[in-house]
Amino acid sequence: MGIAVTILLTMVVGLVFTIVLSRWSRNRNEPPCIRGWIPWLGAVFQFGKAPLEFVEQARLKYGPTFTVYVLGKRYTFVTEEEGFQAFCSSKDTDFEQAVQQSVQHAVSVPEEIFYKNRSRLYSMMKGILSVSNLHLLSDSLCQELWENMEALGPEGTKELRDLVRHIMFPAVVNILFGKDTFLTVRNNIKDFEEHFQNFDDNFEYATQLPEYFMKKWSISKKWLLKHFAQVVLRAEKTNLSPGSSKTLFQNVLETLHGKQFSANYGLLLLWASQANAIPISFWTLAFILSQPSIFKNVMKELESVYGKSGKEKIRVSQDDLKRLQFTKWCILETIRLRAPGAILKKVMNPIKNIVIPAGDLLMLSPYWIHRNPKYFPEPHIFKPDRWKEAALEKNTFLDGFVAFGGGAHQCPGRWFALMEIQILVILFLRKYECSLLDPLPKESHLIQLPPQSGHHPCGPTLPQF
């Protein structure tokens, strides 16, 4: 009994000493730090319950810049313009350093392989998925999406989230990886979607926690990696027909250092192509269908390009996408309101103007910046018309819009993502007369720590079509 008491007292004294020492040694000019009271875990329970609310309360109490200690890491949030500028332009921050461990946890790519490939892959994807190359993908993407809609039948009632996933998932997979590269039969599609959905649903937690805490997720990850090994073999053996071009995945395989990790990068590419596009497509359709005036304007615009509404097949060209401006505004407004909770970079050298120490993970929250009335008047209202002020013809967004990241490391697939969502929305609303049977679900108050995660619970909104 005496030994147990001694050990307990030693732990308590050590904890108190650690807290006092860390607070005493901190530069008084550094942002205030919310540490919690449990070593290593820090404020994980307070933060994890409702992170966005937690961040807002911390902002009101501590000011626009503050630090949260969670799971042994310091996350410093910047919520106003000074921090926003530091995040986007400071040479003392590094994106790769911030995401490396998350990638290693998620798809088992070792640190050395990650750093060898990151810049090469980014440059390659940025080129292939650039605005000037989208016309090479739009026709086949339109065909794939239409075929998946045809398979749903002429009418029915289904959860909108699942409806979008069943249309978009196989279409995008066939475009990026090759027609029927691994989705060869309907049963295979079903199994793949189920394992991928489990992988995606728990992705954010898996990037932070040891894999043995995520047994169900780990099973799906191993299943997907096993099947991707076969995808790699088929992609490498595929002979291009005359006039055809390589798929994005074939270009990834050619670019990689460390061919033994090809399947891992295949899984990462699949996740990156789906994690944002599916929830944003869901929310775009939900916002349009739930607001009669918005729906009327969208349908009027579609009619101006394609004539009176009908269920016949249409071809959506690049010129059509440029003419259908209001539809694109709806998508961008949806992204503004449903962007990822946070994106991050690692502070490599102390940032002097706002005094952030090296080693911190610098967090930029699109959620709060997109609700700043300085950039977006009436920020909580869905107002597609605000995007008429953006120079979209020059491929620039509104000031304060950071959903695709900031600075030199914006998402290389952002133009492809906008195109695939816009084509899906056009085809869906053109083909089906549909209405929502449920009210809009409430937005999630979760925030994910890995960068560019974008996963949002979509809710069980039922459309009748």
C-alpha positions as CSV (number, residue, x, y, z in Angstrom):
1,M,0.0,0.0,0.0
2,G,2.8,2.4,0.9
3,I,4.6,1.7,-2.4
4,A,1.4,2.5,-4.4
5,V,0.9,5.8,-2.5
6,T,4.6,6.7,-3.1
7,I,4.2,6.0,-6.9
8,L,1.0,8.0,-7.1
9,L,2.5,11.0,-5.2
10,T,5.6,10.8,-7.5
11,M,3.3,10.9,-10.6
12,V,1.3,13.9,-9.2
13,V,4.4,15.8,-8.3
14,G,5.9,15.1,-11.7
15,L,2.8,16.2,-13.5
16,V,2.6,19.5,-11.5
17,F,6.3,20.1,-12.1
18,T,5.9,19.5,-15.9
19,I,3.0,21.9,-16.1
20,V,4.7,24.6,-14.1
21,L,7.9,24.2,-16.0
22,S,6.2,24.3,-19.4
23,R,4.3,27.4,-18.5
24,W,7.3,29.1,-17.0
25,S,9.5,28.4,-20.0
26,R,7.0,29.5,-22.6
27,N,7.7,32.8,-24.2
28,R,5.1,35.2,-22.8
29,N,4.6,36.7,-26.2
30,E,3.5,33.3,-27.6
31,P,-0.2,32.6,-28.1
32,P,-2.0,31.3,-25.0
33,C,-2.0,27.5,-24.8
34,I,-5.0,25.4,-23.8
35,R,-3.3,22.3,-22.3
36,G,-5.9,20.3,-20.5
37,W,-4.9,18.4,-17.4
38,I,-3.9,15.0,-18.7
39,P,-0.3,14.5,-19.9
40,W,0.0,13.8,-23.7
41,L,-3.8,13.7,-24.2
42,G,-4.0,17.4,-23.3
43,A,-7.3,19.0,-24.2
44,V,-8.4,16.1,-26.4
45,F,-11.7,15.5,-24.5
46,Q,-12.8,19.2,-24.5
47,F,-11.7,19.6,-28.1
48,G,-13.1,16.3,-29.4
49,K,-16.6,16.8,-28.1
50,A,-17.5,19.7,-30.4
51,P,-14.3,21.0,-32.0
52,L,-15.7,23.9,-34.0
53,E,-17.6,25.2,-31.0
54,F,-14.5,24.7,-28.9
55,V,-12.4,26.8,-31.4
56,E,-15.0,29.5,-31.4
57,Q,-15.1,29.8,-27.6
58,A,-11.3,29.8,-27.5
59,R,-11.2,32.5,-30.1
60,L,-13.6,34.7,-28.1
61,K,-11.7,34.0,-24.8
62,Y,-8.1,34.1,-26.0
63,G,-8.1,36.2,-29.2
64,P,-7.5,35.4,-32.9
65,T,-4.4,33.2,-32.3
66,F,-4.2,30.5,-29.7
67,T,-2.7,27.0,-29.2
68,V,-4.4,23.7,-28.3
69,Y,-2.3,20.9,-26.9
70,V,-3.8,17.5,-28.1
71,L,-2.3,14.0,-28.3
72,G,1.3,15.3,-27.7
73,K,1.1,18.0,-30.4
74,R,0.6,21.7,-30.3
75,Y,-2.0,23.0,-32.8
76,T,-1.9,26.8,-33.1
77,F,-5.0,28.2,-34.7
78,V,-5.1,31.4,-36.7
79,T,-8.5,32.9,-37.3
80,E,-8.0,36.4,-38.6
81,E,-6.2,38.2,-41.4
82,E,-2.7,38.5,-39.8
83,G,-2.5,34.7,-39.2
84,F,-4.1,34.0,-42.6
85,Q,-1.3,35.9,-44.3
86,A,1.3,34.1,-42.3
87,F,-0.2,30.7,-43.2
88,C,-0.3,31.5,-46.9
89,S,3.0,33.3,-47.4
90,S,5.4,32.6,-44.6
91,K,8.6,30.8,-45.6
92,D,9.0,29.5,-42.1
93,T,6.2,26.9,-42.5
94,D,6.2,23.6,-44.4
95,F,3.2,21.7,-45.7
96,E,5.0,18.4,-46.3
97,Q,6.3,18.2,-42.8
98,A,2.8,18.7,-41.5
99,V,1.2,15.8,-43.5
100,Q,3.9,13.2,-43.6
101,Q,2.9,11.3,-40.5
102,S,-0.8,11.4,-41.5
103,V,0.0,9.8,-44.8
104,Q,2.2,7.2,-43.2
105,H,-0.6,6.3,-40.7
106,A,-3.3,6.3,-43.4
107,V,-1.7,4.3,-46.2
108,S,1.6,3.1,-44.8
109,V,4.0,5.1,-47.0
110,P,7.3,5.4,-45.2
111,E,8.8,8.8,-44.5
112,E,11.7,8.4,-46.9
113,I,9.5,7.4,-49.8
114,F,7.0,10.2,-49.0
115,Y,9.7,12.9,-49.3
116,K,11.1,11.5,-52.5
117,N,7.8,11.4,-54.2
118,R,5.8,14.4,-52.9
119,S,7.0,17.2,-55.1
120,R,7.3,15.0,-58.2
121,L,3.7,13.7,-57.8
122,Y,2.4,17.2,-57.1
123,S,3.9,18.7,-60.2
124,M,2.7,15.8,-62.4
125,M,-0.9,16.0,-61.1
126,K,-1.0,19.8,-61.3
127,G,-0.1,19.5,-65.0
128,I,-2.4,16.7,-65.9
129,L,-5.4,18.1,-64.0
130,S,-4.9,21.7,-65.0
131,V,-7.7,23.8,-66.6
132,S,-6.1,23.5,-70.0
133,N,-6.3,19.7,-69.9
134,L,-9.8,19.2,-68.5
135,H,-11.3,18.8,-72.0
136,L,-9.4,15.5,-72.3
137,L,-11.5,14.1,-69.4
138,S,-14.9,15.8,-69.5
139,D,-16.5,13.7,-72.3
140,S,-15.7,10.3,-70.8
141,L,-16.6,11.6,-67.3
142,C,-20.0,12.8,-68.6
143,Q,-20.6,9.4,-70.2
144,E,-19.6,7.4,-67.0
145,L,-21.9,9.5,-64.8
146,W,-24.8,9.2,-67.2
147,E,-24.4,5.4,-67.4
148,N,-24.5,5.2,-63.6
149,M,-27.6,7.3,-63.4
150,E,-29.3,5.1,-66.1
151,A,-28.5,2.0,-63.9
152,L,-30.6,3.6,-61.0
153,G,-33.8,3.3,-63.0
154,P,-36.4,5.9,-63.9
155,E,-37.7,6.6,-60.4
156,G,-37.4,5.8,-56.7
157,T,-36.6,7.0,-53.2
158,K,-33.0,6.8,-51.8
159,E,-30.8,8.6,-49.4
160,L,-29.2,11.4,-51.3
161,R,-25.8,10.7,-49.8
162,D,-25.9,7.1,-51.1
163,L,-27.3,8.2,-54.4
164,V,-24.5,10.6,-55.1
165,R,-21.9,8.0,-54.0
166,H,-23.3,5.3,-56.3
167,I,-23.2,7.7,-59.3
168,M,-19.8,9.3,-58.7
169,F,-17.7,6.6,-57.1
170,P,-17.4,4.2,-60.1
171,A,-17.4,7.0,-62.6
172,V,-14.4,8.8,-61.1
173,V,-12.6,5.5,-60.5
174,N,-12.9,4.5,-64.2
175,I,-11.6,7.9,-65.3
176,L,-8.6,8.1,-63.0
177,F,-7.6,4.5,-63.0
178,G,-8.9,3.1,-66.3
179,K,-12.2,1.7,-67.4
180,D,-13.1,-1.4,-65.4
181,T,-9.5,-1.6,-64.0
182,F,-10.8,-3.2,-60.8
183,L,-14.6,-2.6,-60.8
184,T,-15.2,-5.4,-63.2
185,V,-18.5,-6.8,-61.7
186,R,-21.3,-5.4,-59.6
187,N,-20.4,-7.5,-56.6
188,N,-16.8,-6.2,-56.7
189,I,-18.1,-2.6,-56.9
190,K,-20.3,-3.2,-53.8
191,D,-17.5,-4.8,-51.8
192,F,-15.1,-2.0,-52.8
193,E,-17.5,0.7,-52.0
194,E,-18.3,-0.8,-48.5
195,H,-14.6,-1.1,-47.6
196,F,-13.8,2.3,-49.0
197,Q,-16.6,3.9,-47.1
198,N,-15.4,2.4,-43.9
199,F,-11.8,3.6,-44.7
200,D,-13.1,7.1,-45.5
201,D,-15.5,7.4,-42.5
202,N,-12.7,6.7,-40.1
203,F,-9.8,8.3,-42.0
204,E,-9.3,11.3,-39.7
205,Y,-9.1,9.2,-36.6
206,A,-6.8,6.7,-38.2
207,T,-4.3,9.3,-39.2
208,Q,-3.8,10.2,-35.5
209,L,-4.2,6.9,-33.6
210,P,-2.2,3.7,-33.7
211,E,-3.7,1.2,-36.1
212,Y,-4.4,-1.4,-33.4
213,F,-7.1,1.0,-32.0
214,M,-8.8,1.0,-35.4
215,K,-9.4,-2.7,-36.0
216,K,-12.4,-2.4,-38.4
217,W,-10.7,0.4,-40.3
218,S,-7.4,-1.6,-40.5
219,I,-9.3,-4.6,-42.0
220,S,-10.7,-2.4,-44.7
221,K,-7.3,-0.8,-45.4
222,K,-5.6,-4.2,-45.8
223,W,-8.4,-5.4,-48.1
224,L,-8.1,-2.3,-50.2
225,L,-4.3,-2.5,-50.4
226,K,-4.5,-6.1,-51.4
227,H,-6.9,-5.3,-54.2
228,F,-4.8,-2.3,-55.3
229,A,-1.8,-4.6,-55.8
230,Q,-3.8,-6.3,-58.5
231,V,-4.9,-2.9,-59.9
232,V,-1.2,-2.0,-60.2
233,L,-0.4,-5.1,-62.2
234,R,-3.3,-4.6,-64.6
235,A,-2.4,-0.9,-65.0
236,E,1.2,-1.8,-65.9
237,K,0.1,-4.4,-68.4
238,T,-2.5,-2.3,-70.1
239,N,-1.5,-1.5,-73.7
240,L,-2.8,1.8,-74.9
241,S,-5.0,1.8,-78.0
242,P,-4.2,4.2,-80.8
243,G,-5.2,7.8,-79.9
244,S,-5.7,7.0,-76.2
245,S,-3.7,8.5,-73.4
246,K,-2.5,7.3,-70.1
247,T,-4.7,7.4,-67.0
248,L,-3.7,9.5,-64.1
249,F,-2.8,6.4,-62.1
250,Q,-0.5,5.2,-64.9
251,N,1.2,8.5,-64.8
252,V,1.5,8.1,-61.0
253,L,3.2,4.7,-61.4
254,E,5.7,6.2,-63.9
255,T,6.5,9.0,-61.6
256,L,7.0,7.0,-58.4
257,H,10.2,6.3,-56.6
258,G,9.8,3.1,-54.7
259,K,7.5,0.9,-56.9
260,Q,6.8,-1.4,-54.0
261,F,4.5,1.3,-52.6
262,S,2.4,1.7,-55.8
263,A,-0.7,0.1,-54.2
264,N,-0.4,2.5,-51.3
265,Y,-0.3,5.5,-53.5
266,G,-3.2,4.1,-55.5
267,L,-5.3,4.0,-52.3
268,L,-4.2,7.5,-51.4
269,L,-5.3,8.8,-54.9
270,L,-8.7,7.1,-54.6
271,W,-9.3,8.7,-51.2
272,A,-8.2,12.1,-52.4
273,S,-10.5,11.9,-55.4
274,Q,-13.6,11.0,-53.4
275,A,-13.3,12.4,-49.9
276,N,-14.3,16.0,-50.8
277,A,-16.2,15.5,-54.1
278,I,-18.9,13.2,-52.8
279,P,-20.0,15.3,-49.7
280,I,-19.8,18.6,-51.7
281,S,-22.0,17.1,-54.5
282,F,-24.4,15.9,-51.8
283,W,-24.6,19.3,-50.2
284,T,-24.9,21.2,-53.5
285,L,-27.9,19.2,-54.6
286,A,-29.4,19.5,-51.1
287,F,-29.0,23.3,-51.0
288,I,-30.5,23.6,-54.5
289,L,-33.4,21.3,-54.0
290,S,-34.3,22.8,-50.6
291,Q,-34.5,26.4,-51.8
292,P,-37.2,27.0,-54.5
293,S,-35.8,30.3,-55.8
294,I,-32.3,28.8,-56.2
295,F,-33.7,25.7,-57.9
296,K,-35.7,27.8,-60.3
297,N,-32.7,29.8,-61.3
298,V,-30.6,26.6,-61.8
299,M,-33.3,25.0,-64.0
300,K,-33.7,28.2,-66.0
301,E,-30.0,28.3,-66.7
302,L,-30.0,24.7,-67.8
303,E,-32.9,25.3,-70.1
304,S,-31.1,28.2,-71.7
305,V,-28.3,25.9,-72.7
306,Y,-30.1,22.6,-73.4
307,G,-33.6,23.6,-74.1
308,K,-36.7,22.5,-72.2
309,S,-36.1,19.8,-69.6
310,G,-36.1,16.3,-70.8
311,K,-34.7,12.9,-69.8
312,E,-32.7,12.5,-73.0
313,K,-28.9,12.1,-72.8
314,I,-26.9,15.3,-73.1
315,R,-23.3,16.0,-73.7
316,V,-21.8,18.6,-71.2
317,S,-18.9,20.4,-73.0
318,Q,-16.3,22.7,-71.5
319,D,-18.2,25.6,-73.2
320,D,-21.4,24.5,-71.5
321,L,-19.7,24.6,-68.1
322,K,-18.5,28.1,-68.7
323,R,-22.0,29.2,-69.7
324,L,-23.6,27.6,-66.7
325,Q,-22.2,30.1,-64.3
326,F,-25.0,30.1,-61.7
327,T,-24.7,26.3,-61.3
328,K,-20.9,26.8,-60.6
329,W,-21.7,29.6,-58.1
330,C,-23.9,27.2,-56.2
331,I,-21.1,24.7,-56.0
332,L,-18.6,27.3,-54.8
333,E,-21.0,28.6,-52.2
334,T,-21.6,25.1,-51.0
335,I,-17.8,24.6,-50.7
336,R,-17.6,27.9,-48.8
337,L,-20.2,26.7,-46.2
338,R,-19.0,23.0,-46.1
339,A,-15.3,23.3,-46.5
340,P,-12.9,21.2,-44.3
341,G,-12.7,22.3,-40.7
342,A,-9.0,22.9,-40.8
343,I,-5.9,22.7,-43.0
344,L,-2.4,22.9,-41.6
345,K,1.4,23.4,-42.0
346,K,4.3,22.8,-39.7
347,V,6.2,25.8,-38.3
348,M,9.9,25.1,-39.1
349,N,11.3,28.4,-37.7
350,P,9.6,30.7,-35.3
351,I,7.1,33.0,-37.0
352,K,8.1,36.4,-35.6
353,N,5.2,38.7,-36.4
354,I,2.7,36.6,-34.5
355,V,5.3,34.8,-32.3
356,I,4.6,31.1,-33.0
357,P,7.4,28.7,-32.0
358,A,9.0,26.1,-34.2
359,G,7.4,22.7,-34.0
360,D,3.8,23.9,-33.8
361,L,1.3,22.8,-36.3
362,L,-0.2,26.0,-37.7
363,M,-3.9,25.6,-38.3
364,L,-6.0,27.6,-40.7
365,S,-9.8,27.1,-40.4
366,P,-11.7,27.6,-43.7
367,Y,-14.8,27.2,-41.5
368,W,-14.3,30.4,-39.6
369,I,-12.6,32.4,-42.4
370,H,-15.5,31.6,-44.7
371,R,-17.8,33.0,-42.1
372,N,-15.9,36.3,-41.7
373,P,-18.3,39.1,-42.8
374,K,-15.3,41.1,-43.9
375,Y,-14.9,38.7,-46.8
376,F,-18.4,37.3,-47.0
377,P,-21.3,39.6,-46.0
378,E,-24.2,37.7,-44.5
379,P,-21.8,34.7,-44.1
380,H,-24.3,32.2,-42.8
381,I,-26.7,32.5,-45.7
382,F,-26.4,30.4,-48.9
383,K,-26.0,33.2,-51.5
384,P,-24.6,31.9,-54.9
385,D,-24.9,35.4,-56.4
386,R,-21.9,36.6,-54.3
387,W,-19.7,34.7,-56.6
388,K,-20.5,37.0,-59.6
389,E,-17.7,39.2,-58.1
390,A,-15.1,36.4,-58.5
391,A,-12.9,36.4,-61.7
392,L,-13.7,32.8,-62.4
393,E,-12.7,33.2,-66.1
394,K,-9.2,33.9,-64.8
395,N,-9.4,30.9,-62.4
396,T,-9.4,33.0,-59.3
397,F,-11.7,32.8,-56.3
398,L,-13.1,35.4,-53.9
399,D,-10.7,36.9,-51.3
400,G,-10.8,34.8,-48.1
401,F,-11.8,31.6,-49.9
402,V,-9.3,29.0,-48.7
403,A,-11.1,25.7,-49.2
404,F,-8.4,24.3,-51.5
405,G,-5.5,25.5,-49.3
406,G,-3.4,28.5,-49.3
407,G,0.0,29.6,-50.8
408,A,2.1,27.3,-53.0
409,H,0.4,24.0,-51.9
410,Q,-3.2,24.3,-53.1
411,C,-5.0,21.2,-54.1
412,P,-3.7,20.1,-57.5
413,G,-7.0,18.5,-58.4
414,R,-9.3,21.4,-57.6
415,W,-10.2,22.2,-61.2
416,F,-11.1,18.5,-61.9
417,A,-13.1,18.4,-58.7
418,L,-15.1,21.4,-59.6
419,M,-15.7,20.0,-63.1
420,E,-16.9,16.5,-61.9
421,I,-19.3,18.1,-59.3
422,Q,-20.7,20.5,-61.9
423,I,-21.3,17.8,-64.5
424,L,-22.9,15.5,-61.9
425,V,-25.3,18.3,-60.7
426,I,-26.2,19.2,-64.3
427,L,-26.9,15.6,-65.3
428,F,-28.8,14.8,-62.1
429,L,-31.1,17.8,-62.3
430,R,-31.6,17.5,-66.0
431,K,-32.5,13.8,-65.8
432,Y,-34.7,13.7,-62.7
433,E,-37.6,15.6,-61.4
434,C,-36.9,15.2,-57.7
435,S,-37.8,16.6,-54.3
436,L,-36.4,16.2,-50.8
437,L,-38.6,14.2,-48.4
438,D,-36.5,15.2,-45.4
439,P,-35.3,18.6,-44.1
440,L,-31.7,19.5,-44.6
441,P,-29.4,17.7,-42.1
442,K,-27.5,19.9,-39.6
443,E,-23.9,20.6,-40.5
444,S,-21.3,18.7,-38.6
445,H,-19.5,20.4,-35.7
446,L,-16.5,18.1,-36.1
447,I,-13.2,19.3,-37.3
448,Q,-10.5,17.1,-38.6
449,L,-6.8,17.6,-37.8
450,P,-5.3,16.0,-40.9
451,P,-5.0,18.4,-43.9
452,Q,-7.5,18.7,-46.7
453,S,-9.7,16.0,-45.1
454,G,-13.0,17.4,-46.1
455,H,-15.1,14.5,-44.7
456,H,-18.5,15.7,-43.5
457,P,-21.4,13.5,-42.3
458,C,-24.1,14.0,-44.9
459,G,-27.2,12.9,-43.1
460,P,-30.0,10.8,-44.4
461,T,-31.8,13.3,-46.6
462,L,-34.2,11.4,-48.9
463,P,-34.9,12.6,-52.4
464,Q,-37.7,11.2,-54.5
465,F,-36.8,11.0,-58.2
